[in-house]
């Protein structure tokens, strides 16, 4: 039975709300699992997950050490091929090994994933049904898991005799159709690699051992060694390296196919980010024209026999039409973004944006005012390929009395002053597109309840009407507040937070991406000169360096405003550092220029109500490293903010743009005691 998402969703709603099971669009094994979940009393709206049991994890990893060693390379291959999680669990449902390419998800490691705890899922179902299984989307019993796609394959390890399960899970998008077949093939490889060591080394002597698991469709995959010699390729990859089969094993270099041999260093060096859009030009060969591809993903894996495999996955080379220009996640190949950044902090944001854009999961953008949350939201919409509009609403700028009608719409005559013909709400306007809920932390709690219901039902009811209207809307929410603190203070519902934050993206402060300041300043210079009809002149290096020195508490928005003001006052002449506002001229001296700090034995005690930092560490005869100076500056910042906020650590964490947990860790690492004063313990 093919998976029909909307039909399964309708059957799921009827079952969890009324207890009626219509099995027409639900596979028998899924139906059996739903019934068991209902008997277990599992709440389909629950968002709770077990926390990692580190002691149990250590014990199970020791028990399955041989299996982990044997399976590790296969797990690495699978995680790279599907850009998701690959894991191992025992027959008790305990996940004891996880390999992931994701930076935002590692929820199951060290936990029991059982049906009576986690509901319907690929791992619990494989345990119950004792066969390879796939579970997608709305087949999951709990709503919190319905963005997931996963496959599980039971393993039979003869020596030592034990059972285990191989899992592949993507928490963001549907896995390709061939994933279950590839997982079954991967399971057989793992079973072989658990054999005698000499036999294992024979298997690993050729990369063709992995041919059965690189059979992903529409993605060229080429495996090379650390020198760039071709080891193997899938069918799509063979369209790139068309002649390597004519050479002895590892006898031809990938560089022979490249127009620019320098690109080989890029492809082999993991320090260069894959997926950054860099075009790789391939020469024409017999039967194939020259082409340009981009590197989608890469990973270097060291095998048990010491050999190194570098897996290279390229963008689809079969795009011959407008329709084919969309890859399997639905992202348009030539889509562009409006933001600018080359810093490591911003590249991390950009990589995540490209990774998640093509699926429908809700996104929560976190970051201080002016960091570019709406710009990123628009980029996600543009990259998603969704046909509908991008619709934005500021939840903090609309009176609570009007927020319901703005979001959900109203019928004619629903309230005094209502338009006679009624009006559509933002959900209806955004149908088929993206709804951006800015400043979601400002939304009143009673409105949060209504919003949660709409998101769960995927349907909206206008004020004054009893008729529901279904919609297809991707939600992106944003806030500059500490969302965890809002939940703790009961000002934001935890269930809504989890519904909105399937994917969270933390946007960095501008001062944490200083490499981007010159780029942004030059961009605003050019953009504003055009808008203001001012002659354009590039900014000098001196001006760029001057701007980099500022901390920019207002972030990118402040930088743009400063550039606009300065351009207007400069009135067409070349900008110098003297043209900028006075407060920028009064930069404090860099702390690095102070007398050398003593790293050991420093002590500072100051009453939390004290007026100023007053902290000058003692001199030392030995100069400190850059890292030591950075740590001292950070310690002084923490002391100063504790005084300023009178010991309120939530405010300190917010001003530092870090979580409370991170702040607690820093306080512990820096040996700071928080009582009525902040002090450094003597070592």
Secondary structure, 3 states (H helix, E strand, C coil): CCCCHHHHHHHHHHHHHHCCCCHHHCCHHHHHHHHHHHHHCCCCCCCCCCCCCHHHHHHHHHHCHHHHHHHHHHHHHHHHHHCCEEEEEECCCEEEEEEECCCCCCCCCCCECCHHHHCCCHHHHHHHHCCCEEEEHHHCCCHHHCCCEEEEEEEEEECCEEEEEEEEEECCCCCCCCHHHHHHHHHHHHHHHCCCHHHHHHHCCCHHHHHHHCCCCCCCEEEECCCCEEEEECHHHHCCCCCHHHCCCCCCEHHHHECCCHHHHHHHCCCCCCCCCCEEEECCECCECCEEEEEEEEEEEECCCCCEEEEEEECCCCCCCCHHHECCCCCECCCCCCCCCCCHHHHHHHHHHHHHCCCCCCEEEECCCCCCHHHHHHHHHHHHCCCCCEEEEECCCCCHHHHHHHHHEECCCCCCCCCCCCEECHHHHCCCCEEEEECHHHCCHHHHHHHHHHHHHCEEECECCCCEEECCCEEEEEECCCHHHHHHCCCCCHHHHHHHCCEEEECCCHHHCHHHHHHHHHHHHHHHHHHHCCCCCCCCHHHHHHHHCCCCCCHHHHHHHHHHHHHHHHCCCCCCHHHCCHHHHCCCCCHHHCCCCCCCCCCCCEECCCCCCCCCCCCCCCCCCHHHHHHHHHHHHHHHHHHHCCCCHHHHHHHHCCCHHHHHHHHHHCCEEECCEEEECCC
